Amino acid sequence: MRMKRCSVLLIFLFLVPCILNAELIKVVSIGSNDLNYLFFKVSGAVLDKNGNIYVLDSKGSFLRKYDAQGTFVKEIGKLGQGPGDFSNVLSGLHLDGDLYLLDAGNSRIVEIDRDLNIKNYIRIRHQARGLIKINDLFYMISSRQGEPFSEIVIYNNKGEFKGTFFDQYPLFINSATSTKMEYALGKIYSDIALSVNKESEEVAIVFKYPGIKTALFLYSKEGQLIRKIDIDNFMPYDFPGFRLKWPVNYPGRSELISIGSIHYLSEGKILLEYWIEKYDSEKAMDQKLYLLVIDMATGNTIHKELVNSVINVMDARGNLLCAREEDGDIAKIVLYRFVY
């Protein structure tokens, strides 16, 4: 369900008995029918320290740069397989000095400087999505062979495969699937999202569909599990297991919680894009998005903000959030200042 506008309600602190006002302030909005501002399917957007915004569009097979005021600067890319070309399967954009783009359709990582000059192509052999980087290592999400679960694959900056890690799976998927469709459902509902803390060189992984608790896993850059954090859902909830059986037999009413994305904030905090959908039979009747701020030291939810809009957070830098916003027929990239 698409909401028509973005309004900021309240942040509730779980740890202290008070209510504070919060603000999600729109700073820059990019998107119009002008060709330099028209988006088709945004698959990534990142911010640099100067406020420039880089937008990756998989359907348009391009990467664009906008300045801190949202003014178009440059575009590169077109559909193809040659130098300077991108596929229409662009599934990751990461900023670490240079820009790194996962062109999964062409089985390569593309290194691009911040003036949008292509510097290098790094070949990979896994079908992967998502992209983060620590020093000279790249981390991407791939599927475990023969299983409906995800793992993290590691490559170095020479395109050499260095290994895999993450053998977790949701506890509510506790039996083997019996049909191809149930395998596909298991694959969907065991999906994961990842982020990186560049200061501590840790990889954070979260299941997109939680059970009784939202499970967050922290790994070292070598792929060793550091700890697991169980985050309480702020409503009584367990994953609706009927969704794993085909054909799906929907009850009269049900709820589904999902995590859209995960982003490190400053000072040991992490942001979860937390969705709650209410269903009447198979039809979604209500959809709410919360921005949760988690204290990484304790695992406690310290801020919860309800946002009445369909936005997808794509990057966070300090107190700035870069999001894709669906509002009417024009897709937009919006920069928000998140004050809590």
C-alpha positions as CSV (number, residue, x, y, z in Angstrom):
1,M,0.0,0.0,0.0
2,R,1.4,3.3,-1.0
3,M,1.0,6.3,1.4
4,K,0.8,9.7,-0.2
5,R,3.1,11.7,2.0
6,C,5.8,11.4,4.5
7,S,5.0,12.7,8.0
8,V,6.9,12.3,11.2
9,L,5.1,11.1,14.2
10,L,6.8,10.2,17.5
11,I,9.9,8.4,18.7
12,F,9.2,6.1,21.7
13,L,12.1,5.3,24.0
14,F,11.8,1.8,25.4
15,L,14.3,2.4,28.2
16,V,12.9,5.5,29.8
17,P,9.3,6.5,30.5
18,C,9.1,9.5,28.3
19,I,8.2,10.5,24.7
20,L,10.4,12.8,22.6
21,N,9.7,14.6,19.4
22,A,11.7,13.5,16.4
23,E,12.3,14.9,13.0
24,L,12.9,13.4,9.6
25,I,13.7,16.5,7.6
26,K,13.7,16.5,3.8
27,V,16.9,18.1,2.6
28,V,17.1,17.3,-1.1
29,S,14.6,15.6,-3.5
30,I,15.7,14.4,-6.9
31,G,13.2,13.1,-9.5
32,S,11.1,14.5,-12.4
33,N,10.2,13.8,-16.0
34,D,13.4,15.5,-17.1
35,L,15.7,12.8,-18.6
36,N,18.6,13.7,-16.3
37,Y,16.3,13.3,-13.3
38,L,14.1,10.4,-14.4
39,F,14.6,7.0,-12.7
40,F,13.3,3.6,-13.8
41,K,14.4,1.1,-11.1
42,V,16.8,2.4,-8.5
43,S,18.9,-0.4,-7.1
44,G,21.4,1.6,-5.1
45,A,22.2,5.1,-3.9
46,V,25.1,6.3,-1.7
47,L,26.4,9.6,-0.3
48,D,30.0,10.9,-0.1
49,K,31.4,13.1,2.6
50,N,30.8,16.2,0.4
51,G,27.1,15.5,0.1
52,N,27.2,14.2,-3.5
53,I,24.6,11.6,-4.3
54,Y,25.3,8.6,-6.6
55,V,22.3,6.7,-8.0
56,L,22.4,3.3,-9.7
57,D,19.5,2.4,-11.9
58,S,19.3,-1.2,-13.0
59,K,16.5,-0.9,-15.5
60,G,18.2,2.1,-17.1
61,S,21.6,0.5,-16.9
62,F,23.2,3.7,-15.7
63,L,25.1,5.4,-12.8
64,R,24.5,9.1,-12.1
65,K,26.1,11.7,-9.9
66,Y,24.2,14.6,-8.4
67,D,25.8,17.4,-6.2
68,A,24.7,18.3,-2.7
69,Q,21.9,20.5,-4.0
70,G,20.5,17.7,-6.2
71,T,21.8,19.1,-9.5
72,F,22.7,16.6,-12.2
73,V,26.5,16.3,-12.8
74,K,27.2,13.3,-14.9
75,E,25.9,9.9,-16.1
76,I,27.7,6.8,-17.4
77,G,26.5,3.4,-18.6
78,K,24.2,1.8,-21.2
79,L,22.9,-1.7,-21.7
80,G,25.6,-4.0,-22.9
81,Q,28.6,-6.2,-22.1
82,G,31.5,-4.1,-23.3
83,P,33.7,-1.4,-21.6
84,G,31.5,1.3,-20.1
85,D,28.4,-0.9,-20.5
86,F,26.2,-2.3,-17.7
87,S,23.7,-5.1,-17.6
88,N,20.2,-4.6,-16.3
89,V,21.1,-6.7,-13.2
90,L,22.8,-4.1,-11.1
91,S,22.5,-5.3,-7.6
92,G,25.0,-3.4,-5.4
93,L,26.6,0.0,-5.0
94,H,29.3,0.7,-2.3
95,L,31.4,3.7,-1.6
96,D,34.9,3.2,-0.1
97,G,37.1,6.0,-1.5
98,D,36.1,4.9,-5.0
99,L,32.7,3.6,-6.0
100,Y,32.2,-0.1,-6.5
101,L,29.3,-1.4,-8.5
102,L,28.1,-5.0,-8.7
103,D,27.2,-5.7,-12.3
104,A,25.8,-9.2,-11.7
105,G,24.5,-9.6,-15.2
106,N,28.0,-9.2,-16.5
107,S,29.6,-11.2,-13.6
108,R,31.9,-8.3,-12.5
109,I,32.5,-5.6,-10.0
110,V,33.3,-2.2,-11.6
111,E,35.6,0.2,-9.8
112,I,34.7,3.8,-10.6
113,D,36.2,7.0,-9.3
114,R,33.9,9.8,-7.9
115,D,34.1,11.7,-11.2
116,L,32.5,8.6,-12.8
117,N,35.6,7.4,-14.6
118,I,35.8,3.6,-14.8
119,K,39.1,2.4,-13.3
120,N,38.9,-1.3,-13.2
121,Y,36.8,-4.5,-13.8
122,I,37.0,-7.3,-11.3
123,R,35.6,-10.6,-12.6
124,I,33.6,-12.9,-10.2
125,R,32.2,-16.3,-10.8
126,H,29.3,-16.3,-8.3
127,Q,25.8,-15.1,-8.9
128,A,25.6,-12.5,-6.2
129,R,23.8,-9.4,-4.9
130,G,24.5,-6.7,-2.4
131,L,28.0,-5.4,-2.1
132,I,30.1,-4.2,0.8
133,K,33.9,-3.8,1.1
134,I,36.5,-3.9,3.9
135,N,40.0,-3.0,2.8
136,D,40.7,-5.2,-0.2
137,L,37.9,-7.7,0.4
138,F,34.4,-7.7,-1.1
139,Y,31.4,-9.4,0.5
140,M,28.3,-10.3,-1.4
141,I,25.2,-12.4,-0.8
142,S,24.9,-15.6,-2.8
143,S,22.8,-18.8,-2.5
144,R,24.1,-22.0,-0.9
145,Q,24.3,-24.7,-3.4
146,G,21.3,-27.0,-3.3
147,E,19.7,-25.1,-0.4
148,P,17.2,-22.3,-0.2
149,F,19.5,-20.4,2.2
150,S,22.0,-17.6,1.7
151,E,25.7,-17.3,2.4
152,I,28.3,-14.6,2.1
153,V,31.0,-15.0,-0.6
154,I,34.3,-13.2,-0.3
155,Y,36.5,-12.0,-3.2
156,N,39.6,-9.9,-3.1
157,N,40.3,-6.9,-5.3
158,K,42.0,-9.2,-7.9
159,G,38.9,-11.2,-8.4
160,E,40.2,-14.2,-6.4
161,F,37.6,-16.2,-4.5
162,K,38.5,-16.3,-0.8
163,G,35.7,-18.3,0.7
164,T,32.3,-18.2,2.2
165,F,30.7,-17.8,5.6
166,F,27.3,-17.6,7.3
167,D,25.6,-21.0,7.8
168,Q,22.6,-19.6,9.7
169,Y,18.9,-20.1,8.7
170,P,15.6,-18.9,10.3
171,L,14.4,-21.2,13.0
172,F,10.9,-21.2,11.6
173,I,12.2,-23.0,8.5
174,N,12.8,-26.3,10.3
175,S,11.9,-28.9,7.8
176,A,13.0,-29.9,4.3
177,T,10.9,-28.5,1.4
178,S,9.0,-31.0,-0.6
179,T,8.2,-29.1,-3.9
180,K,9.9,-26.6,-6.1
181,M,7.4,-24.0,-5.1
182,E,8.1,-24.6,-1.4
183,Y,11.8,-24.4,-2.1
184,A,11.2,-21.0,-3.7
185,L,9.1,-19.9,-0.7
186,G,11.9,-21.0,1.6
187,K,14.4,-19.0,-0.4
188,I,12.3,-15.9,-0.2
189,Y,11.6,-16.1,3.5
190,S,15.2,-16.9,4.5
191,D,16.6,-13.8,2.7
192,I,19.2,-11.6,4.4
193,A,20.5,-8.1,4.3
194,L,24.0,-6.9,5.2
195,S,26.0,-3.8,6.2
196,V,29.5,-3.0,7.3
197,N,31.1,-1.1,10.1
198,K,34.3,0.3,8.6
199,E,35.7,1.4,11.9
200,S,35.5,-2.0,13.6
201,E,35.7,-3.9,10.3
202,E,32.6,-6.0,11.2
203,V,29.9,-7.4,8.9
204,A,26.3,-7.2,10.2
205,I,23.7,-9.6,8.8
206,V,20.0,-9.7,9.5
207,F,17.3,-12.0,8.3
208,K,14.8,-10.0,6.3
209,Y,11.9,-12.0,7.8
210,P,12.2,-12.4,11.6
211,G,10.5,-14.9,13.9
212,I,9.7,-14.3,17.5
213,K,12.8,-12.0,17.7
214,T,14.8,-10.2,15.0
215,A,18.2,-11.9,14.8
216,L,21.2,-9.8,14.1
217,F,24.6,-11.5,13.5
218,L,28.0,-9.8,13.7
219,Y,31.0,-11.3,11.9
220,S,34.6,-10.4,11.7
221,K,36.1,-9.6,8.2
222,E,37.5,-13.1,8.2
223,G,34.0,-14.5,8.6
224,Q,34.1,-15.6,12.2
225,L,31.0,-15.1,14.2
226,I,31.5,-12.5,16.9
227,R,28.1,-12.5,18.5
228,K,24.4,-12.8,17.9
229,I,22.0,-10.1,19.0
230,D,18.3,-10.9,19.5
231,I,16.2,-7.8,19.1
232,D,12.7,-7.9,20.5
233,N,9.9,-7.2,18.1
234,F,7.8,-4.4,19.6
235,M,4.6,-6.5,19.2
236,P,3.8,-10.1,19.9
237,Y,4.8,-11.9,16.7
238,D,5.8,-15.2,15.2
239,F,6.5,-15.9,11.6
240,P,3.2,-17.0,9.9
241,G,4.3,-20.5,8.9
242,F,1.4,-21.0,6.5
243,R,3.4,-18.9,4.0
244,L,5.9,-21.8,3.6
245,K,3.4,-24.3,2.3
246,W,2.1,-24.4,-1.3
247,P,-0.6,-23.7,-2.1
248,V,-0.7,-21.0,0.5
249,N,-3.9,-21.3,2.7
250,Y,-4.4,-17.8,4.0
251,P,-6.3,-17.3,7.2
252,G,-8.8,-14.5,7.7
253,R,-6.2,-12.2,9.3
254,S,-2.5,-12.3,9.5
255,E,0.6,-10.1,10.0
256,L,4.0,-10.1,8.3
257,I,7.1,-8.3,9.6
258,S,10.1,-7.7,7.3
259,I,13.4,-5.9,7.4
260,G,14.0,-3.8,4.3
261,S,17.6,-2.8,5.0
262,I,20.2,-2.4,7.7
263,H,22.7,0.6,8.0
264,Y,25.4,1.5,10.5
265,L,25.0,4.9,12.2
266,S,27.6,6.7,14.2
267,E,28.4,6.0,17.9
268,G,27.7,2.2,17.9
269,K,24.1,2.4,16.6
270,I,22.5,0.6,13.7
271,L,19.3,1.5,11.7
272,L,16.7,-1.1,10.7
273,E,14.1,-0.4,8.1
274,Y,11.2,-2.3,9.8
275,W,8.0,-3.0,8.0
276,I,4.7,-4.3,9.4
277,E,2.0,-5.5,7.0
278,K,-1.5,-6.5,8.0
279,Y,-3.4,-8.9,5.7
280,D,-7.1,-9.7,5.2
281,S,-6.8,-13.2,3.6
282,E,-4.2,-12.7,0.9
283,K,-4.7,-9.0,0.5
284,A,-2.5,-6.4,2.2
285,M,-4.8,-4.0,4.0
286,D,-2.3,-1.9,6.0
287,Q,1.5,-1.3,5.7
288,K,3.6,0.7,8.2
289,L,7.3,1.5,8.1
290,Y,9.3,2.1,11.2
291,L,12.9,3.3,11.5
292,L,14.4,1.5,14.5
293,V,17.7,2.6,16.0
294,I,19.5,-0.2,17.8
295,D,22.2,0.2,20.4
296,M,24.8,-2.3,19.4
297,A,26.3,-2.6,22.9
298,T,23.0,-3.8,24.4
299,G,20.8,-4.8,21.5
300,N,18.1,-2.5,22.8
301,T,15.8,-0.5,20.6
302,I,16.4,3.0,21.7
303,H,14.4,4.9,19.1
304,K,11.3,3.9,17.0
305,E,9.9,6.2,14.4
306,L,6.8,5.6,12.3
307,V,7.1,7.1,8.8
308,N,3.9,7.4,6.8
309,S,5.4,6.9,3.4
310,V,6.8,4.2,1.2
311,I,10.5,4.9,1.4
312,N,13.4,2.5,1.1
313,V,16.6,3.6,2.9
314,M,19.6,3.0,0.7
315,D,22.4,4.7,2.6
316,A,23.2,6.4,5.9
317,R,26.0,8.8,6.7
318,G,26.0,10.3,10.2
319,N,22.5,11.8,10.6
320,L,21.8,11.8,6.9
321,L,19.6,9.1,5.2
322,C,19.4,8.6,1.4
323,A,16.2,6.9,0.4
324,R,14.2,5.9,-2.7
325,E,10.7,7.3,-2.4
326,E,7.7,6.1,-4.3
327,D,5.2,9.0,-4.4
328,G,2.8,8.9,-7.4
329,D,4.2,8.0,-10.8
330,I,7.6,9.7,-10.3
331,A,10.3,7.8,-8.4
332,K,12.6,10.0,-6.4
333,I,15.8,9.9,-4.5
334,V,15.4,11.9,-1.3
335,L,18.0,13.0,1.2
336,Y,16.7,13.3,4.8
337,R,18.3,14.7,8.0
338,F,17.4,12.2,10.7
339,V,17.2,14.0,14.1
340,Y,16.4,11.9,17.2
